[in-house]
Amino acid sequence: MRSRVHEGQPVLTVETLGGRVEELAADHVIAATGHRVDIAAPDFLGHGLRARLATSRGTPKLGAGCASSLPGLSFTGMPGGSSYGPAMRFVCGTGVASPRTAGHLAAYG
């Protein structure tokens, strides 16, 4: 519905499925349509990590539990779309990704 910045933080005004209007504050917001994933773009992963990550056309190759080729590193959401299908790109994909990722990561704990 709208977005604004309040005290340096993005705030989104959204309408819920129930018709209520709510404001959501976040540290970062990425909004795009037709966006192509390029796992080499975000610098928070670090060059050394990205260089060792198995990818295909800019996306990480994921196995069971949304796991990447690097032990303990999993991806969900948009980066998981190439391995798990387009539903991963949307909130509805969390129903698939959450239990699988949690189960996989629990093996490291």
Protein Blocks (a to p, Z undefined) as FASTA:
>chain_A
ZZcdeehiacdddddfkopacddddfbdcddehiacdfklpmklojklmmmpcceehiac
ddehhiafbehiacehjllmmmnojklmpmklmmmmmmmmmmmmmmmZZ
